[in-house]
Amino acid sequence: MFMGFKDKFTAFILNALKFLMAVIMLTSIGTTFKFSKELNFTLCLVFLIFAIAIFLLYKVINSKMDTKMQLILILLCAFALRGLWLLNVNSFPTSDFGTIYKCAKDFLEGNTSVFRGTSYIARFPHLTIMVLYMALMLKLFPVHNILIMKIVNLSLGVLSVFLIYLIAKEIFNDKNKSLSAAAFASVFPPFITYTAVFCTENIAIPFYILSVYLLLRVMKQKISKYYLILSGILLAFGNLFRMVAIVIVIAYVMYLLVYGENKLTEKIQYLLLYIVPYFLIIFLVSTSLQYMKITENSLTKGSEPKIISILKGTNYENGGAWNVEDASIPEIYNYDHDKINEVSKKIIIERLTTTPPLKLVAFYIKKFALQWSEGDMSGVYWSQLYVPEDNIRFDLTNTGGMIFQLIYACIIILIFIGLFNRKGIYKNKEINLFYIIFCGYGLLHLIIEFQQRYAYIVSWVLVVLAVEGIDLIVFNIRNNKSQRKIKMMTMMSVTVFKK
């Protein structure tokens, strides 16, 4: 009975993802046409760089050199592409990140008001740790702190490529597939473009990936179950920078309950070893900051209720994105949580119940498609925002960005193909954890405010899932070759028999 439920659950997830990935695939392919088709130097240069990079990566993966050397060369490629992007755009903290940077300066001067009342950080306390991180960079490197933060982004980006290699190695237990995952990660557009952006995700992602890697090792019984404690701690640190890690916690709970072969008591023990340290770290850091009189509120509860993000996400007239109408509600009601929650719930219910069903479905499909269809997840936009033209060597907004979009579309196509690899999915059951994680974030982004950058935190999952598509393609190629050989041998045997 349980096995039947597991199979039905897997089938449900795969069928749902086939539809969702088809939507993303068609939209991402269609998005390539929004870019200028004018053949210019920038387009040719970007194409040449990535063509050379992809060709070299292909040759490295299919070479007979030592695996360590292959991996080192892939990491060097990742380093070079990210370094080139940093050289291309002399970026600096702008918009929300500029506000964080300014708050870090104020904090160093002894001004903690940025964490209190209705100031920006007090309203969105999940940015607190990023403020403290930038303050540390300012303290240690008074002159070159921006450059140092870019170097940190670059280093963590390359580390993420390596961690993705380790994850693929655990799932597929195949050298070429693991190297392919690292190669995909090295040329994955969001990973490259966000290197120049001072966002929280750059620091959070390695913690997320390393936490999941330890989960995989425990699930495959390669390391002690007590490593779940470390996994939970690492995820908590990642969550302190980008507070959406709860989705991974829920995904693991679902995976363990559905696919885990342990007894119920063991499953409960596993969950406690993972979940308790996760919440404990967040609680300790949050209360410590309050105890030291740095922050006024908990890191998980700002002066602006979280329901405002959900409210913005239901505003179909603005595509679920930020809008003045919804954003002004906290100020109108003087940041009274009870009143804001009451009014927001009323508006949300009204929007969901009075909007024609077809219009509502179309809105959410469009919102989902736009969230996941842009090749660089707005990385180029955020890198170049407010940067003077003189500080941008090659503007990729309208031309070179097409190459990013094509690479991303190929990744999505591979994921879609991989969904039909039933044999591989049942063989490598751990891949289901990543399908559940993606579904979780897909659902989260349907609910909250729309912004393409928000998908960046989980974009590494797409790289891992793309390998499943490679697996099916390689299997079919080998199968076709085997069938041709059998057919030829049969024909030769018949010919000999006739003679």
DRENKOLPA-536532 format. One record per residue (C-alpha): x, z, y. Coordinates in Angstrom, 1 decimal, padded with zeros to 4 digits. Example, Ala and Ser with C-alpha at 12.3 -4.5 7.8 and 13.67 -1.06 7.14 Angstrom:
BEGIN
px / pz / py
012.3 / 007.8 / -004.5
013.7 / 007.1 / -001.1
end
This chain:
BEGIN
px / pz / py
000.0 / 000.0 / 000.0
002.8 / 000.9 / 002.4
004.7 / -002.2 / 001.5
001.6 / -004.2 / 002.3
001.4 / -002.6 / 005.7
005.1 / -003.3 / 006.4
004.6 / -007.0 / 005.5
001.5 / -007.2 / 007.6
003.2 / -005.5 / 010.5
006.1 / -007.9 / 010.3
003.8 / -010.9 / 010.1
001.9 / -009.6 / 013.2
005.0 / -009.2 / 015.2
006.4 / -012.6 / 014.2
003.1 / -014.4 / 014.9
002.7 / -012.7 / 018.3
006.3 / -013.6 / 019.2
005.8 / -017.2 / 018.1
003.1 / -017.6 / 020.8
005.0 / -015.6 / 023.4
008.3 / -017.4 / 022.8
006.6 / -020.8 / 022.9
005.3 / -019.9 / 026.3
008.8 / -018.8 / 027.5
010.4 / -021.9 / 025.9
008.0 / -024.4 / 027.6
008.3 / -022.6 / 030.9
012.1 / -022.3 / 030.8
012.4 / -026.0 / 029.9
010.0 / -026.9 / 032.7
011.9 / -024.7 / 035.2
014.9 / -027.0 / 034.9
013.0 / -029.6 / 036.8
012.6 / -027.4 / 039.9
016.3 / -027.8 / 040.6
017.6 / -030.7 / 042.6
018.5 / -033.7 / 040.4
021.0 / -035.0 / 043.0
024.3 / -035.6 / 041.4
026.8 / -033.7 / 043.5
030.2 / -032.1 / 043.2
028.8 / -028.6 / 042.6
026.6 / -029.7 / 039.7
029.5 / -031.7 / 038.2
031.9 / -028.8 / 038.5
029.6 / -026.2 / 037.0
028.8 / -028.7 / 034.1
032.5 / -029.3 / 033.5
033.3 / -025.6 / 033.5
030.6 / -024.7 / 031.0
031.1 / -027.8 / 028.9
034.8 / -026.9 / 028.5
034.0 / -023.3 / 027.8
031.3 / -024.1 / 025.2
033.6 / -026.7 / 023.5
036.5 / -024.2 / 023.4
034.2 / -021.5 / 022.0
033.0 / -023.9 / 019.3
036.5 / -024.8 / 018.3
037.6 / -021.1 / 018.2
034.6 / -020.1 / 016.0
035.3 / -022.9 / 013.6
039.0 / -022.5 / 013.5
041.0 / -020.8 / 010.7
042.7 / -018.3 / 012.9
042.5 / -014.6 / 012.4
039.1 / -013.0 / 013.3
040.7 / -010.6 / 015.8
042.4 / -013.5 / 017.6
039.1 / -015.5 / 017.7
037.3 / -012.5 / 019.2
040.1 / -012.0 / 021.8
039.8 / -015.6 / 022.9
036.0 / -015.3 / 023.2
036.4 / -012.2 / 025.3
039.0 / -013.9 / 027.5
036.5 / -016.7 / 028.0
033.9 / -014.2 / 029.0
036.4 / -012.6 / 031.4
037.3 / -015.9 / 033.0
033.7 / -017.0 / 033.6
032.8 / -013.7 / 035.2
036.0 / -013.7 / 037.2
035.3 / -017.2 / 038.5
031.8 / -016.1 / 039.6
033.2 / -013.2 / 041.5
035.7 / -015.5 / 043.2
032.9 / -017.9 / 044.1
030.7 / -015.4 / 045.9
032.1 / -012.7 / 048.1
029.1 / -010.5 / 047.6
028.3 / -007.0 / 049.0
025.5 / -004.5 / 048.5
022.3 / -005.8 / 050.1
018.6 / -005.1 / 050.0
017.8 / -002.1 / 047.7
021.5 / -002.0 / 046.7
022.5 / -001.9 / 050.3
020.2 / 001.1 / 050.8
021.8 / 002.8 / 047.8
025.3 / 002.1 / 049.3
024.3 / 003.5 / 052.7
022.8 / 006.6 / 051.0
026.1 / 007.1 / 049.1
027.9 / 007.1 / 052.5
025.4 / 009.6 / 053.9
025.8 / 011.9 / 050.9
029.6 / 012.0 / 051.3
029.1 / 013.1 / 054.9
027.1 / 016.0 / 053.6
023.6 / 014.6 / 054.3
021.3 / 015.2 / 051.3
018.2 / 014.3 / 053.2
018.4 / 010.9 / 051.5
017.2 / 012.7 / 048.3
014.4 / 014.6 / 050.0
010.9 / 014.2 / 051.4
009.7 / 010.5 / 051.5
013.1 / 008.9 / 051.9
013.8 / 005.9 / 049.7
015.8 / 007.7 / 047.0
013.3 / 010.6 / 047.0
010.5 / 008.1 / 046.4
012.5 / 006.4 / 043.6
014.7 / 009.2 / 042.2
015.8 / 007.0 / 039.3
018.3 / 005.5 / 041.7
019.9 / 008.9 / 042.3
022.7 / 008.5 / 039.7
023.6 / 005.1 / 041.2
023.9 / 006.8 / 044.6
026.3 / 009.4 / 043.2
028.3 / 006.7 / 041.4
028.7 / 004.7 / 044.6
029.6 / 007.9 / 046.4
032.3 / 008.5 / 043.8
033.7 / 005.0 / 044.3
033.7 / 005.5 / 048.1
035.5 / 008.8 / 047.7
038.1 / 007.5 / 045.3
038.6 / 004.1 / 047.0
037.8 / 004.4 / 050.7
038.9 / 000.9 / 051.5
038.4 / -001.3 / 048.4
035.4 / 000.4 / 046.8
033.3 / -002.8 / 046.7
036.1 / -004.6 / 045.0
036.6 / -001.8 / 042.5
032.9 / -001.8 / 041.7
033.0 / -005.5 / 041.0
036.0 / -004.9 / 038.7
034.0 / -002.2 / 036.9
031.1 / -004.7 / 036.5
033.4 / -007.3 / 035.1
035.0 / -004.8 / 032.7
031.6 / -003.5 / 031.5
030.4 / -007.1 / 031.2
033.2 / -008.0 / 028.8
032.7 / -004.7 / 026.9
029.0 / -005.7 / 026.4
030.1 / -009.0 / 024.9
032.3 / -007.0 / 022.4
029.4 / -004.6 / 021.6
027.1 / -007.5 / 021.0
029.6 / -008.9 / 018.5
029.6 / -005.5 / 016.7
025.8 / -005.4 / 016.6
025.6 / -009.0 / 015.2
028.2 / -008.0 / 012.6
026.1 / -005.1 / 011.4
022.9 / -007.2 / 011.2
024.1 / -010.4 / 009.7
027.3 / -009.3 / 007.9
028.7 / -012.7 / 008.6
031.9 / -013.5 / 010.6
030.7 / -016.8 / 012.2
027.3 / -015.4 / 013.2
029.0 / -012.4 / 014.8
031.4 / -014.6 / 016.7
028.5 / -016.9 / 017.7
026.7 / -013.9 / 019.2
029.8 / -013.0 / 021.2
030.1 / -016.7 / 022.3
026.4 / -016.7 / 023.4
027.0 / -013.5 / 025.3
030.1 / -014.9 / 027.0
028.2 / -017.9 / 028.5
024.8 / -016.2 / 029.0
023.9 / -016.8 / 032.6
022.5 / -013.4 / 033.6
025.6 / -011.6 / 032.2
027.7 / -013.8 / 034.4
025.8 / -013.9 / 037.7
024.9 / -010.2 / 037.8
028.6 / -009.3 / 037.7
028.5 / -009.8 / 041.5
025.4 / -007.7 / 042.0
025.6 / -003.9 / 042.6
022.7 / -003.1 / 040.4
022.2 / -000.2 / 038.0
021.7 / -002.4 / 035.0
025.4 / -003.4 / 034.9
026.4 / 000.2 / 034.1
023.3 / 001.0 / 031.9
023.5 / -002.0 / 029.6
026.7 / -001.0 / 027.7
025.2 / 002.5 / 027.1
022.0 / 000.9 / 025.7
023.9 / -001.5 / 023.4
026.3 / 001.1 / 022.1
023.4 / 003.5 / 021.4
021.6 / 000.8 / 019.4
024.9 / -000.1 / 017.6
025.2 / 003.5 / 016.3
021.5 / 003.4 / 015.3
022.2 / 000.4 / 013.1
025.2 / 002.0 / 011.6
023.2 / 005.1 / 010.7
020.3 / 003.0 / 009.4
022.6 / 001.2 / 007.1
024.1 / 004.5 / 006.0
027.6 / 003.6 / 007.1
028.0 / 006.7 / 009.1
026.6 / 010.2 / 009.1
023.0 / 010.7 / 010.3
024.4 / 013.2 / 012.9
025.7 / 010.2 / 014.9
022.1 / 009.9 / 015.9
022.9 / 012.8 / 018.3
025.6 / 010.7 / 020.0
023.3 / 007.6 / 020.0
020.6 / 009.6 / 021.8
023.1 / 011.0 / 024.3
024.5 / 007.5 / 025.1
021.0 / 006.1 / 025.6
020.2 / 009.0 / 027.9
023.3 / 008.2 / 030.0
022.1 / 004.6 / 030.2
018.6 / 005.8 / 031.1
020.0 / 007.8 / 034.0
021.1 / 004.5 / 035.6
018.1 / 002.4 / 034.5
015.2 / 004.5 / 033.5
013.4 / 002.3 / 031.0
015.2 / 003.4 / 027.9
012.1 / 005.1 / 026.6
011.0 / 001.7 / 025.2
014.0 / 001.7 / 022.9
013.1 / 005.3 / 021.8
009.6 / 004.2 / 020.9
010.9 / 001.0 / 019.2
013.1 / 003.1 / 017.0
010.3 / 005.5 / 016.1
008.1 / 002.6 / 015.1
010.9 / 000.9 / 013.2
011.8 / 004.1 / 011.3
008.2 / 004.8 / 010.4
007.4 / 001.2 / 009.3
010.7 / 000.1 / 007.7
012.5 / 003.3 / 006.9
012.8 / 004.0 / 003.2
013.5 / 007.7 / 003.6
011.1 / 010.5 / 002.8
008.8 / 011.7 / 005.6
010.9 / 014.9 / 006.0
014.1 / 012.8 / 006.4
012.4 / 010.5 / 008.9
011.3 / 013.5 / 011.0
014.9 / 014.9 / 010.9
016.3 / 011.5 / 012.0
013.8 / 011.4 / 014.9
014.7 / 014.9 / 016.0
018.4 / 014.2 / 015.9
017.9 / 011.2 / 018.1
015.1 / 012.2 / 020.5
016.0 / 015.8 / 021.3
019.5 / 015.0 / 022.7
018.0 / 012.1 / 024.6
015.5 / 014.2 / 026.5
017.8 / 017.2 / 026.7
020.5 / 015.3 / 028.6
018.0 / 013.8 / 031.0
016.5 / 017.3 / 031.6
019.9 / 019.0 / 032.1
021.2 / 016.4 / 034.5
017.9 / 016.5 / 036.5
017.7 / 020.3 / 036.7
021.4 / 020.6 / 037.5
021.0 / 018.3 / 040.5
018.0 / 020.3 / 041.7
019.9 / 023.6 / 041.1
022.8 / 022.3 / 043.2
020.3 / 021.5 / 046.0
021.3 / 017.8 / 045.8
017.8 / 016.5 / 044.9
014.4 / 017.9 / 045.7
012.4 / 016.5 / 042.8
013.0 / 015.7 / 039.2
014.7 / 012.4 / 038.4
011.6 / 011.3 / 036.6
009.1 / 012.2 / 039.3
009.5 / 010.9 / 042.8
007.5 / 011.5 / 045.9
005.9 / 008.1 / 045.2
003.8 / 008.1 / 042.0
004.8 / 005.6 / 039.3
001.3 / 004.3 / 039.2
002.0 / 002.3 / 042.3
004.2 / 000.0 / 040.3
001.3 / -000.5 / 037.8
-001.0 / -001.1 / 040.8
001.3 / -003.8 / 042.1
001.5 / -005.3 / 038.6
-002.3 / -005.8 / 038.5
-002.5 / -007.6 / 041.9
-003.2 / -011.1 / 040.6
-003.4 / -012.6 / 044.2
000.3 / -011.8 / 044.6
001.3 / -012.6 / 041.0
001.8 / -009.0 / 040.2
004.8 / -008.8 / 042.5
005.6 / -006.5 / 045.5
002.9 / -006.7 / 048.2
002.1 / -004.8 / 051.4
-001.4 / -004.1 / 050.4
-000.4 / -001.9 / 047.4
003.0 / -000.7 / 048.7
001.3 / 000.9 / 051.8
-001.0 / 003.1 / 049.8
001.4 / 006.1 / 049.4
002.0 / 006.2 / 053.2
-001.7 / 005.8 / 053.9
-002.5 / 008.9 / 051.8
000.5 / 010.8 / 053.1
002.2 / 010.8 / 049.7
-000.5 / 013.0 / 048.2
000.0 / 012.5 / 044.5
-003.5 / 013.4 / 043.4
-005.1 / 011.2 / 046.0
-002.8 / 008.3 / 045.4
-003.4 / 008.5 / 041.6
-007.2 / 008.6 / 042.1
-007.3 / 005.6 / 044.5
-004.8 / 003.6 / 042.5
-006.7 / 004.1 / 039.2
-009.9 / 003.1 / 040.9
-008.4 / -000.2 / 042.3
-006.7 / -001.0 / 038.9
-010.0 / -000.5 / 037.0
-011.9 / -002.6 / 039.5
-009.3 / -005.4 / 039.3
-009.4 / -005.4 / 035.5
-013.2 / -005.2 / 035.1
-014.3 / -007.5 / 037.9
-011.9 / -010.3 / 037.5
-013.2 / -013.1 / 035.2
-011.7 / -012.7 / 031.7
-010.2 / -016.2 / 031.7
-008.6 / -015.7 / 035.1
-007.2 / -012.4 / 034.0
-005.7 / -013.9 / 030.8
-004.2 / -016.8 / 032.7
-002.7 / -014.3 / 035.2
-001.0 / -012.3 / 032.5
000.3 / -015.3 / 030.6
001.7 / -016.7 / 033.9
003.2 / -013.3 / 034.7
004.8 / -013.1 / 031.3
006.2 / -016.6 / 031.5
007.7 / -016.2 / 034.9
009.2 / -012.8 / 034.0
011.2 / -014.4 / 031.1
011.7 / -018.0 / 032.0
014.4 / -018.1 / 034.7
017.8 / -018.8 / 033.3
019.8 / -016.4 / 035.4
017.0 / -013.9 / 035.9
017.6 / -014.3 / 039.7
021.2 / -013.4 / 039.3
022.3 / -016.2 / 041.7
019.7 / -015.1 / 044.2
020.8 / -011.5 / 044.2
024.5 / -012.4 / 044.3
024.2 / -014.7 / 047.3
021.5 / -012.7 / 049.2
022.6 / -012.3 / 052.9
026.1 / -013.5 / 052.0
027.4 / -015.8 / 054.9
027.8 / -019.4 / 053.8
031.5 / -019.2 / 054.6
031.8 / -016.6 / 051.8
030.1 / -018.8 / 049.2
032.4 / -021.5 / 047.9
029.7 / -023.3 / 045.8
026.0 / -022.6 / 046.3
024.3 / -022.8 / 042.9
020.8 / -022.1 / 044.2
019.5 / -025.7 / 044.0
022.0 / -027.6 / 042.0
024.5 / -025.8 / 039.7
021.7 / -023.4 / 038.7
020.3 / -026.2 / 036.5
023.2 / -025.7 / 034.1
022.3 / -022.0 / 033.8
018.7 / -022.9 / 033.1
019.7 / -025.3 / 030.4
021.9 / -022.8 / 028.6
019.1 / -020.2 / 028.8
016.5 / -022.7 / 027.5
018.8 / -023.4 / 024.5
019.0 / -019.6 / 023.8
015.2 / -019.3 / 023.9
014.8 / -022.4 / 021.6
017.1 / -020.8 / 019.1
015.1 / -017.5 / 019.2
011.9 / -019.5 / 018.7
013.4 / -021.3 / 015.7
014.6 / -018.0 / 014.3
011.1 / -016.7 / 014.1
010.4 / -019.1 / 011.3
013.4 / -017.8 / 009.3
011.3 / -015.6 / 007.1
014.0 / -015.4 / 004.4
016.6 / -014.3 / 006.9
014.3 / -011.7 / 008.6
013.4 / -010.1 / 005.3
017.1 / -010.1 / 004.2
018.3 / -008.6 / 007.5
015.4 / -006.2 / 008.1
017.3 / -004.6 / 011.0
016.5 / -007.6 / 013.2
012.9 / -006.3 / 013.3
014.1 / -003.5 / 015.5
015.2 / -006.1 / 018.1
011.8 / -007.9 / 017.8
010.1 / -004.6 / 018.4
012.3 / -003.8 / 021.4
011.6 / -007.2 / 023.0
007.9 / -006.8 / 022.4
008.1 / -003.3 / 024.0
009.8 / -004.6 / 027.2
007.5 / -007.6 / 027.2
004.5 / -005.3 / 027.3
006.1 / -003.0 / 029.9
006.8 / -005.9 / 032.3
003.2 / -007.1 / 031.9
002.0 / -003.7 / 033.1
004.4 / -002.9 / 036.0
005.4 / -004.8 / 039.2
006.8 / -008.3 / 038.5
010.4 / -009.0 / 039.5
012.6 / -011.3 / 037.4
015.6 / -009.0 / 037.7
013.7 / -006.3 / 035.7
014.2 / -008.4 / 032.5
018.0 / -008.2 / 032.9
018.2 / -004.7 / 031.3
017.1 / -006.0 / 027.9
018.4 / -009.6 / 028.1
021.2 / -008.7 / 025.6
018.5 / -008.6 / 022.9
017.8 / -012.3 / 023.5
021.4 / -013.1 / 022.7
021.2 / -011.2 / 019.4
017.9 / -012.8 / 018.4
019.3 / -016.3 / 019.1
021.7 / -015.9 / 016.1
018.6 / -015.9 / 013.8
017.9 / -019.4 / 014.9
021.5 / -020.5 / 014.1
021.0 / -018.9 / 010.7
018.0 / -021.1 / 009.9
019.5 / -024.3 / 011.3
022.7 / -023.8 / 009.2
020.6 / -023.0 / 006.1
018.6 / -026.2 / 006.5
021.7 / -028.3 / 007.0
023.3 / -026.9 / 003.9
020.1 / -027.3 / 002.0
019.7 / -030.9 / 003.0
023.3 / -031.6 / 002.0
022.7 / -030.0 / -001.4
019.5 / -032.0 / -001.9
021.4 / -035.2 / -001.1
024.2 / -034.4 / -003.5
021.6 / -033.6 / -006.3
019.8 / -036.9 / -005.5
023.0 / -038.9 / -005.6
024.1 / -037.2 / -008.9
020.7 / -037.9 / -010.4
020.8 / -041.6 / -009.4
024.3 / -041.9 / -010.8
023.2 / -040.3 / -014.1
020.2 / -042.6 / -014.3
022.5 / -045.6 / -013.7
025.0 / -044.5 / -016.4
022.1 / -043.9 / -018.8
020.7 / -047.4 / -018.3
024.1 / -048.9 / -018.9
end
